[in-house]
Amino acid sequence: MPVNRNALIRYTTIDKCLRNRYRKWTLEDLIETCSDALYEFEGIDKGVSKRTIQLDIQTMRSEKLGYNAPIIITDKKYYTYEDPDYSITNLPLSNQDLDKLTDAIEILKQFQGFSHFKEMTGLIQKLENKIHTEQNQSRPIIHIERNEELKGLEHLNGLYEEILKQQVIIINYKSFKARKSQRIYFHPYLLKEFNNRWFLVGRKTKGETIITLALDRIESFQPAENIKFKMDETFHPDSYYENIIGVTVNHGLEPRIIKLAINSENAPYVLTKPIHWTQKLIEQNDNGIIISIKLIPNYELERLFLGFGPALEVLSPPSLRKKMSDLLTKAYEQYNK
């Protein structure tokens, strides 16, 4: 059940009062103390009603928030905890809670290249220690692939900040084909991850076409002074990558209907995990399936098809079928030199 900030302030205030064994607390005392706390933290000066505090105590006693607080009344007027060591801040974690925290930690670790998550490193370690001491096993049940040795990850946070500030940057970039690096004045729009590799998307200062730079090819970057940032209001990541797989957008090309034959052994995998959201089933028989997808062919799509090996055959368009045939022929020749 969701709890708003004001309710949390009241719960923690009541908890502090009931843990104070050196004073006896009437309902009126709790109302006054909660009213003071709300004014101090939220600037709310209208006070708290008797009915509100009674409902708060009822909620704390119940299982709604997992508190099950042992709140009792002594002498028919004073509220206290039956267990003097109880506090809503010291609730034990259930096995289900521990499993969820473990999963969340594994996911958070994937983004430690960003300063936001670096600042959480201490918190993550505390959570891990807490889980380790309360669990009989610390083996995670979620494992996400990551390559912490990948070049360029050190640029993630800095580039993120420059995009946030809409700052033009000067990049020293060396592509795989270049002998030396080139200096690029770049307007960054987006950081994109694909296949466990990060990319920077934007425009050159003197360019009109959106381009993609691999972070592992960026040698260094710095802010460019006195150059106004140009935002392309027509650029939207979801629509920009809608018709491709990966990051390579071949500008000027329209999506094409691609027909594929998948053998029977691999057909269930393709049916349960479609190659693309446009995938449609055309035919299914004992030999396998024939499907269609509507995409702009690119380098990543070719590599995906090659990964299927003999399990996949491109039926059309003819140009893509020939390209895949040529690649497979070269691969065959490589293995039969």
Buried (B, 14 or more C-beta within 10 A) or exposed (E): EEEEEBBEBBBBBBBBBBBEEEEEBEBEBBBBBBBEBBBEBEEBEEEBEEEBBEEBBEBBBEEEBEBBBBBEEEEEEBBBBEEEEBBBEEBEBEEEBBBEBBBEBBEBBBBBBBEEBEEBEEEBEEBBEEBEEBBEEEEBEEEEEBEEEBBBBEBBBBBBEBBEEEBBBBBBBEEEEEEEBEEBBBBBBBBBEBEEBBBBBBBBBEEEEBBBBBBBBBEEBEEBEEBEBEEEEEBEEEEBBBBBBBBBBEEEEEBBEBBBBBBEEBBEEBBEEEBBEBBEEEEBEEEBBBBBBBBBBBEBBBEBBEEBEEBBBBBEBEEBBEBBEEBBEEEEEEEEE
